[in-house]
Amino acid sequence: MSNLSDTSVILNGEEIDVDSAINDTYRDIQGYLNTTQSQLRALAQAEDRSEGFRYSHHLCMTIDRNIKEILELFKDLKSIVKQVKLKPDGDDDRMWQAGFDIEFANEHKKKI
């Protein structure tokens, strides 16, 4: 059985233990989400509080930057998943995976 701290991944060009990579990435996502939620609420109230266009525009630009950061962090999560997932052991696993992937994609198309 493997310990998370025994496994490492490459993230942003650095080797980091997988536990830290997961924790740091989720912490950053949560921080950006919380900040963006507060900023979006402030944006929605800007007119009521007579904040003005410039204040509103600054918030919009900041929110947009935060969303871009969140998207980059989600790319990091995808990279972590790819690096730690197990590989098929043989042809049986590869055939099972191909069928599973098709069925999974079809099931999730319906939900979108």
N, C-alpha and C positions, 0 to 999 in steps of 0.2 A: 504494500500500500504506500502511495506517495504522499508526502507532506507538501502542502502548497508552497511552503518556503523553499522546498527543494527544486521547484520548477521555475524557470525563468523565461521571460519573453523579451523581445526587442520592441521598445516603444519609443517613438521619436528619436531613433538612432541610439538609444541606450539600452543596455541589458538591465532588467529589473525583475525582482522576484514577482511571480504571478499574483500573489496575495496583495502586495503593494500596488501593482498595476491596476488590479480590480478596485481596490479601496480608493486609490487616488483618483481614478477616472470617474467613479460614481460620486465621490465627494465634489469634484469639480462640476459635474453635470448638475448635481443638486444645487450647488451654489449659484450657477448661472440661471437655472430654472427659477429659484427663489428671487433672485435679483430681477430677472425679466418679468416675473409676475408682478412684483412691486412697481416696476417702471411702467408696465402696461396699465396698471390701475391708476397711476399718477397721470399717464397720458389721457386716459378716459375722463379724468376729472379736471384736466388742464383748463378747459374753457370755463367750467363752473367756478374755478378758482382764479380766473382772469390771469392765467400764467402767460399767455401770448404765444404767437407763432414760433418765435425763436426757441423758447423753452420746449415747445412741442416737437420741433424739428430735432433738437439736441436729443431728446428722449428717443425719437424714432431711429436716429442714427445709432444710438447706444444699444437699443433693443436689437436692431439688425446685426450689429457686431456680435452681440451676445449669442444670437441664434446661429451665426456662422461658427462661433466657438463651440457651441453645443453639437453642431453637425460634425465638426472635426473630432470631438470626443466620442461620438457614436462610431465614427470610422475607427478610432482607436479600439473601441470595444469589439468591432468586427475583426480587427487584426488579432486581438487577444484570443478570441474564439478560434480563429484559424490556426493559431500557433499551439493551442493546447488540446485541440480535438484529436481524438485517436484516429489512426489510419486504418483502412480495411485490412484484415489479416490475409485475405485471399480472394479468389474468384467468387466464392459464395457470398462473402461480405459485399463485394463490389456489385454483384447482381442484385442483392437485397437492397443496397443503397440506391441503385438506379430506380428500382420500383418504388421504394419509399419516397424518394425525391419527387417523382412524378405525382404520386398520390397526395403527398403533402401540398405540393403546388396547386393541384386541382382543388383540394379542400379549402385552401386559403384564398383562392381567387373568388370563391363564392361569397366570402365574408367582406370583401372590399367593395 
